[in-house]
Amino acid sequence: MSFMFSRNYPHLPGMPELLSVPERIAAPAAYTGRGVVMAFVDSGFYPHPDIAGRIRAYVDATTRLVRERDLRPVPTNLGWHGQMTSVIAAGDGRTSGGRYRGVACNAELVLIKVSNQKQQIKEADILRGLKWLIKNAQRYNVRVVNISVGGDFPSVDPKHPLHVAIRALTRNGVCVLVSAGNSGAPVLLPPASAAEAITVGGYDDHNSLDVTRWTGFNNSYGTAYDGMPKPDVIAPAAWLPSPIMPGTDMAREAPWLTQMLMLKARDVRGFQRLARRGDAELYFSKVLMEHPEAVLKDIAQERIHAHKIVDGAHQHVDGTSVSVAIASSVVAQMLEAHPRLTPHEVKERLMKTALCLPNVPVERQGAGIINAAAALTV
């Protein structure tokens, strides 16, 4: 089992003003995925306010008895990952005043949980979720599926069950997008190695619109089972705003920590005041008892960096789980604008209009950076 996200990120000198996804990829605002249903296959989910009201179905595929259920607001570690991908792709930004909305902010969602009862994700678990989708995609009119998890071992067998499942979805008119992975090695795991899939790697824009600063990302690469190179395209994979999961320790700490971050470094009394008021969530008094020489400012700063907090409700995340979610949202735009596009035509447009990232080997970036505006108008 491999979750497609990375924990490597640069040191924050302070709370950054993160660019939104639409800004980063210059996505045309006229299309927001309206009328398009997107499916997400992930470890778990949470009905975050940014997507609540647009969840058409939640599918629990943790056992052989796959069920459609109500998605309850219970915070879990596995649910965080699916919250991240679904909100980055399709969140409406209400928790940020519209600032951090997704490109497909009006799309409807089908969420498929594929972690098993041991809190693992194996190929059999992914396959269980995909089989449900093959049977039900037409019922829900699913046009796009985002897969941000990977299998157990590399395979170049066209008859591998996950490759077969991707072929079936594609033949049924569903655009399948899969994260390449973050190993940095020439190794792809199914379903990223499916020839029919749009396999997405990443790049680091360093939270800047200055393209001369953009660099590659440590995504996996290799070939599909038919020998064609992967990834097909790349999308932003670092410094991306994502909601903190409500109800977690981080969610309780973040508002206090961000207040502390805004204090002047020499405002010792200010730090002490906030530490006392927020001690039920922060437990700073316990830390100071164990480490009397510690400085409150340093403790707060350390936690902010550890959690990658950018404000009281958001953190920044990275990895190809995120880049594929962004690419999926662009595909939702394309299908809103051109509903008759086939999965093959969507993939062809994305690759034909992509922009090569200088100084990054072709095998790591495929056709290059997705170009949302051009893909919509070709």
N, C-alpha and C positions, 0 to 999 in steps of 0.2 A: 504494500500500500504506500502511496506517496501523495501527500497534499502538495499542490502546485503553488506554494508560496515560499518566499525567502525571508530570512531574518537579518540579512546584512543591509545596513543602511548607514548613511553618514551621520556624524555628530551634529545635533541641532544647537546652534548658538543661542537660540531663543525660539519663541513660538512663530513659525513661519506663516506667511500668507500664501496658502497653497492655491495654485491655479486649479480651476475646475476642469473636468474632463472635456466639456464642449470647447473651452478655450484652448486646451492643449492640442486638440486635433482639428480645430477650426470647423467644427460640425455645423452645417446649416441649421438655423433655428426653425426653419419652416417645417421640418419633419421630426417627429418625436415618437415614432413607433405606434402611432394611433391606429387601432384596428389590427395590429399584429400581436400574435400570441407567442411568447418566448417560453421555452422550457429550460430549467436549470437542473443539472444532475450534480449533486454535491453531497457532502458529508452530513449536512443537516441545515436547518433554516430557522429563522425567527421572523415573526410578523412585524417587522420594523415599521414605524409610522410613515416612512418614506415610500413604502410599497403597499401598505395596508389599503384594502378596498379594491385592489387590482389583482389579487390572488384568486385565480379561477379554480385552482385545485392544488391541494397538498397531498402528496403520495408518500406513504411510509413503506419503503421497500427493504426494511431491515431484516425481514424474514421471508420465507417462501410464500407466506400469505400476504401478498401485497394489498394494501388497503388505502383508500382515499379517506382522509380524516380532516378534522379541523386543526389548523396550526395554532397551537397555544403559545402564549408569550412566556415560555419557560427558557431562561438563559442557560446554554450549555456551551462547552468548548467546541463541540462539533457543529453546533448551530451557528457559531460565529463565522465560520468560513463561508457557508452558504449565504448568510446575511451580507457579507462583504461583496460577493460576486453579484448577487441579485440587485442590491442597492446601487452599486457602482454603475451597473448597466442601465437600470430602469428606475432608480429612485427619483422622486419628484422634488427633493431638496427641502421639504418643509421644515426639517429640524435645523436647517442652516439659513432659513429665510430665503430659500431658493438658490443660494450660492452654490451648493454642491449637488446639483441635480445631475442625473444621468442623461445620456444622449437620447435614450428610448424611454423618456419619463412618462409617456402615456401608453406604453405597451402593457398588455395583460400577461399574467405569469402562471405557469404551472411549475411547481417546485417538487422535485423528486429526491427524497433522502435515500442514500444508498449505503450508509455505514451500517455494519451489522451489530448484533447484540454484544459483541466483544469490543465495540467501538473501533473497529478496523474497517478498511475498505480493500477488498480483494476483487480480482477480476470477476468472480462469480457474483459479487454484490453489484458491481457496475452493470453487468449483463442483465441482472434481474430488473434493474430500473429501466434499462433500454428496451427490454422485451415488453414491459408495460407500455412504454411510450410508442413502440411500433404498433401495438394493438389499439392505442387510444389517441394517437396524434390527430387523426381525422375527426374524431369526436370533439376534440377541443380546438381544432383548426390550428394546431401548432405549426409554425413555419420556420422557427429557429430553435436549435437546442445548443446550450452552452454546457460544455463538460470541462470541469476544472479539477478532475481527479485522474489518476493514472493507474495502470495495471501493475502486475507483479514482475513480469520478465519481458525482455524484448522479443519480438516475433516478426518474421517476414513471411509468415504463412498466410496466404489470402483466405484460408479457411478458418483462421483463428476466430472464435465466436464473437469477439468484439469487432473485428473487421467485418464479419458478416452482418452484424447488427447495424453498423454505420452504413453499409451498402443498402440495406433494406430501408433505412430511414431516408437516405438520399433519393432512392428510387420512388419513395412515396412523397417527394416534394419538400422534405425537411432539410434545411441548411444546417449542417453539423459543424460546430466550431469546437476545437479541442486545444487545451493549453499544451505547449511543447514540453514544459518541465523546466526545472532550475538547476540541473546538475552541471551545466556548462560543458558536458561531455557529449561525444558523438553517439549517444544512445537514446533511442526513443522507445517509449512503452506504449502498447496499445491502450486506448484507441488513437493516440497521436500519430501512430504509424499507419493508419487507414488511408489508403490512396484517395478516397472520396472526401475525406474530412478537410476542412480548412484548419490547418494546424498553425497556431499563432505563437510566435516568440515575442521578445520584448526589446525595448530600448529605454535608456535613461535620459530624460530631457532635462534633468537637474533642476526641475521646477522653474524652467525658463522657456520663453518663446524664442530665444536666440538659438537658431538651428546650429550655429557653429559650436555650441556647447554640448550638443547632444552626442551621446556615446552609446555603444552597444550594451547589452545586458547579458548576464551569465545564463542564457537559456540553453536547453538541450537542443540537439540538432542531429540530423542523420538522414535516413531514407525511408520512404514508405515501403510497403510490401512489394510494390511494383517497381522499385528502384528509383523512383522520382525523389528529388531532394525535399527535405522538410527542415524548418518550417516553411510555410507558403508566404506568410507576411509577418510583420511585427507591429506592435502597438505599444503605447506607453506602459511601463512596468515598474515605475518607482515614483515616490513622492505623491501618491494618489490618496485623496481624502476619502475616508471610509468611516461609517458610524461606529462608535463604541457600543457594544451590546448593552441595552438597558438591563438594569437589575443586577449587574455584576459589580465586583469590588472596584474595578476600574471606573465604572460609570459613577460610583459614589465618590471616588477620590478625585476624578478629573476636574470638577468645578472648583474645588479648593486649591488644587495644584495650579490651575491656570490663573487664579487670583494671585497666588504667590508669585508666579512668573512675571506678573505685571508690576510687582513692587520693585522699588529701587533696591539695589544690592545692599546698601547700607541701612535700609529700613528694618533694623533688628526687631523693633517693637511690633512692626506690622506683621512680620513673619510669626512672632510669638502669639499675637492676637489671633491670627487665622489658624495657627496650629492648635490653640486651645479650643476654638469654636468648632473646628473640624476633627477633633481627636477621635470621635466615635468612628469615623471612617478612615482616618489617616494613621492612627496608632503611633503618632510621633512621640508621645510621652514614653511609650514602651521602648522605642528605639533609643531615645536619649538616656533612659535608665541603663540600657545595655552598653551604650557608647556615649558617655557624658561629654567627650571631646567633640562630638559631631556638631556641625553647624546646620541649622534648620534650612537655610537657603540651599546648601549642598544636597541635603536629603531630598528636598522638593525637586531640585534640578535632576537628580539621579532618577527619580521615579518618572518624571516627565519624559526623559530620554528613553528609559526602559520601555515605557508604554507607547512611545512615539505620539504623544498627545499634541494636538494643535489647537484645540479649544475644549470647552466643557463637554462636548458631545461627539467629537471626532478625533481620529488618529490618522496617521499616514501609513500606508501599506505598500507592499511591493511584491512582485512575482508574476509569473505568466498566468496564474489564476486571474489576475486583475487585467492583464493585457487582453486575454481572450474575452473577458466580459465586455471590454470596450469595443473590441471588434464585433462581437455579437450585437451590440447596440447599434453599430453602424449598419449591419446587415438588416436590422429591423427598420431603420430609416429607408434603406434601399427598397425593401419590400412594401413599405407604405407608399413610396413614390412610384414603384413599378411592381404591382402585385403579381404579374404574370412571369416574373423572372424565375427560372429554374435554379436549383442548387448549383448546377454546373455553370450557368451564366453569372450567378452571383460571385462564385469563386474566380471566374475568368475576369470579371470587372475589377474585383479587388486587386488581383495580381497585375492586371494591365495598367492600372492607374497608380500603383504603388510607387513610392519615391525611394531611390537607393540612398542608404545612409553611408556617407564616406568613411573610409578607414575601418569598416566592419566587413569581415569575410562574407562572401555571398552565401556560403553554406550555413552561416548563422542567422541570416536575415531573409533568405528567400528572395522574393520580388522586392521587398523593402517595406517602408512605412506605409500604413494604410492612409489613403487620401480620401477622406469622407466626401468632400465636395465633388471631387472628380468622379468618384464611384457612383454618385447619384446622377450625374449628368451625361455620362458616356452614352 
